[in-house]
Amino acid sequence: QESASANTDAWMWEAPGAMPAASDSPAPSFTYDTPGSYTLTLITSNEAGSDTATMEITVGQGPQAGFSFDYNIGETTVSFNNQSTNANSFSWIFGQSGTSSDENPGFDFGTDGIYTVTLVAINSCGNDTTSQDIEIITPPSAGFTLADTEGCAPFTIMPQESASANTDAWMWEAPGA
């Protein structure tokens, strides 16, 4: 907002990097599309002379969210590496299992599954969101039951598999059968 004296009869604004870059209006509007530091200059004049005032303008940039993760197959804990730029706070969402505001959190998903991890990077100019799917795979637990464990030859058994739900292959061994 211009604060020139009441007897000003001419205004000249210089706004390098803005649209428009200059104006002779007493109350102009300038738009800066590119982040950076700029100097806004006002030259006022009347019959007695002129005066100049300047002000530094800082235009910020919105954040860019990004992350990678470290995961060892067979474990349920994942370490996250925040690669966001221009952000000063963060909001992590780990599927439907939890949240964090840490910059570089670790999270234990607890069980097998495919989880969508979302990171929101935030600064005073706005926010940006990115998501990645992570598949957690833990080792299976073998198991089976038998109706009978003793009998007379020829003795036929029919084991009932009871391995964990994340088992995707079975190999039966029955020496002597």
Buried (B, 14 or more C-beta within 10 A) or exposed (E): EEEBEEEBEEBBBBBEBBEEEEBEEBEBEBEBEEEEEBEBBBBBBBEEEEEEEEEEBEBEEBBEBBBEEEBEEEEBEBEBEBBBBBBEEBBBBBBEBEEBEEBEBEBEBEEBBEBEBBBBBBBEBEBBEBEBEBEBBBEBEEEEEEEEEEEEEEEEEEEEEEBEEBBEEEEEEEEEE
